[in-house]
Amino acid sequence: MKLKKYAYLFAISLIILISCKKDPVTGNDGSGLPNNLLTPDAISTTLLSFTQTTLPEQTNIKNTNPELLTTKALAEIAITSQSDVFITFISEGTGFTNTLAFYTYPLNKKPATISDIENIYYIFPNAGYLTPLKKGDKVKIGRFDAGTSIGFVLLQNGWDATTKTINNKVVHFFSNDVLNPELDSSLKRHAVLINYPAENKVLIGFEDVDRTKPNCDNDFNDLLVYCTVTP
């Protein structure tokens, strides 16, 4: 048991020491609202109803939608031709002031360790509890060349409302399962892909608590966003 405990703490230390020091700063208005917001998307009531049915609050998706945890499809975006990529905020269901960020890596060359990630870029500095974001708030995260994969990372309690800055020294949960701190491989997933064919959207739901802890509800609705890729 002691070895497992020390290994877990070492994994957490790696996340803090290796990944966080690479996070570049993004502009926001002091409340965590990005400076680069675009015209918001309209979020339909049917989409919201779908998310509430698919990811009900405080309900373990292992019991309701276990296929979201077992699919080999990761919550990443594969760019096959030069494209602009946008991220739209849907909702949050958490008590943490989470930060959402992204990172890139070559297509079909997933990072095996955190050191394989060169940079992490903030999307929504404050996308959690008391977020200033409204449903449909949208940002362009960039134009990406073919052969690029985009992964996502949630910083648990990343936004510090007192200093009005992002705290890098917090736990990071990645959309690439292998990078997450849990020792049990079946508990490493923290981001799930959800198809919503009615509006031709693919949603991403995040779980923001270490899944080995008893207070983790595994509802994966702590942050919900969707991606738009054009053309």
Number of C-alpha atoms within 10 A of each C-alpha: 6 7 8 10 11 11 15 15 12 13 16 17 16 18 23 16 14 15 21 20 13 15 18 11 12 16 15 17 10 14 18 25 20 22 13 13 15 14 9 14 13 11 14 12 9 11 15 14 12 14 20 12 11 17 22 16 18 14 15 16 20 13 10 14 12 11 12 19 19 12 10 8 10 18 24 20 17 19 20 13 13 15 16 16 19 18 18 26 23 25 21 24 19 19 12 21 22 28 27 25 20 20 19 22 18 14 15 10 11 16 17 12 14 18 14 14 17 12 16 21 18 23 25 31 31 31 32 27 17 14 20 16 22 14 18 20 22 26 21 17 16 10 14 19 13 14 15 19 20 19 22 23 24 26 27 23 25 24 28 18 16 7 9 15 19 23 17 23 17 20 24 26 26 25 25 22 20 17 20 24 26 20 15 9 11 11 16 22 27 25 28 24 19 17 12 13 8 9 10 9 14 15 20 23 25 28 24 29 20 22 19 13 9 8 9 15 18 24 22 29 28 24 24 23 21 18 18 18 16 10 8
